[in-house]
């Protein structure tokens, strides 16, 4: 997994580790472990992170293969409205 993208997307959102951790309801050290690749957030937390960062799990975590397919089911793509 490319955990550096998690940091990149957080910084693009102009959030500190402390700020995003507060939004997620976790401690800053717990968030740091995710960003540094020492541990991995649950699917529910991934959903929260992606919602806050306004991006997909594939974009933020660079998830390949079967894991991406499983998460695509958990995070259905939004249908575009017809004009």
Residue pairs with C-beta under 8 A, 6 or more apart in sequence:
1 37
1 40
1 61
1 62
1 63
2 61
2 62
3 34
3 35
3 36
3 37
3 61
5 59
5 60
5 61
5 62
6 34
6 35
6 49
6 60
6 61
7 35
9 53
9 55
9 59
9 60
10 17
10 20
10 35
10 53
12 53
13 20
13 52
13 53
13 54
15 23
15 52
17 28
17 31
17 32
17 35
18 28
20 31
20 49
20 52
21 27
21 28
21 30
21 31
23 48
23 52
24 31
24 45
24 48
24 49
24 52
26 45
30 39
32 38
33 39
34 40
34 41
34 45
41 49
43 71
43 74
46 57
46 61
46 71
47 74
47 75
49 60
50 56
50 57
50 60
50 75
53 60
56 75
57 63
57 68
57 71
57 75
58 68
58 71
58 72
63 71
